[in-house]
């Protein structure tokens, strides 16, 4: 069995068994929300805690499912070879002869895990926004592609200054610059993250572009307590989004 075919077979079996990201997120969200109250006011006032809990539960579910799918992939790919000639092909011989494929397989697992984590954070925010019944257009093309445009792309086209642009990036690094053009016409621009390593210089640059960084309350309090443009999810709702909702309803926008 060639190294490339071994790698391909391992991936194919693992992917067939491992639940998709949305499936895992649905399980995690249901588990957390079922154990709490689903009322909008509770979700809004505990948004930071819910985000953290859902992320934790989703990761636990994923690692268990990943372990099971990898074990089954190895069992399917190598068991026949071991049984066909047990004296010649013991486990350590197989490990040695397939080392490159196995190494590449676990590298791909690590990469996949990171990609899933970013999508998982966005999925959590989207699901909780839906639970709160906030109106939005998902990933519109407006000289960029933010995750949420509230209340709608149509309203943004008519009155950008009265719209809320909200995008999600699990970690920032220098990627926040990619979204600057998305907020140049909008009056309220918010960037949600759980990144705990944003430098003071970066925060100053982000502030100069009139962007609020939205994080769970425990991150704001412990990591960015003196940064005026870093706010909690709860503050975002109370001081920015909910007042906008009142205004949009009064003006019959929604």
Secondary structure, 3 states (H helix, E strand, C coil): CCHHHHHHHHHHHHHHHCCCHHHHHHHHHHHHHHCCCCCHHHHHHCHHHHHHHHHHHHHHHHHHHHHHHHHHHHHHHHHHHHHHCCCCCCHHHHHHHCHHHHHHHHHHHHHHHHHHHHHHHHHHHHHHHHHCCCCCEECCCCCCCCCEEECCHHHHHHCHHHCEEEEECCCCCCHHHHHHHHHCCCCEEEEECCCCCCCHHHHHHHHHCCEEEEECHHHHHHHCCCCCCEEEHHHHHHHHHHHHHHHHHHCCCC
